[in-house]
């Protein structure tokens, strides 16, 4: 039983597919972080834009509603 575990460890240590998968995982994690940062920045821009339009919309609605 213990020999099987050791052989699997030796096999995985020389298996470059595992190393490639770890690299792809790190790249995907980096892309996810970049997307989250971009969405948060876009959210800030939208909040600023709609906050500045809010008084204009309220005054227009008070005239026509």
C-alpha positions, 0 to 999 in steps of 0.5 A: 500500500505504501509503495503505491503512494510513493510510486504515485508521488514519483509519477506526479513529480515527473508529470509535467501536465500537473505543472502545466495545470498549476500554471493555467490555474494561476493565469486564470486566477490572475485574470479573475482578479483583473476582471473583479478590479475592472468591474469595481472601477466601472461600478464607481464610474457608474455610481458617480455618473448616476449620482450627478444625474439624480438631481436633474431627473428629480427636477424633471420628474417633479415638473412632469409627474 
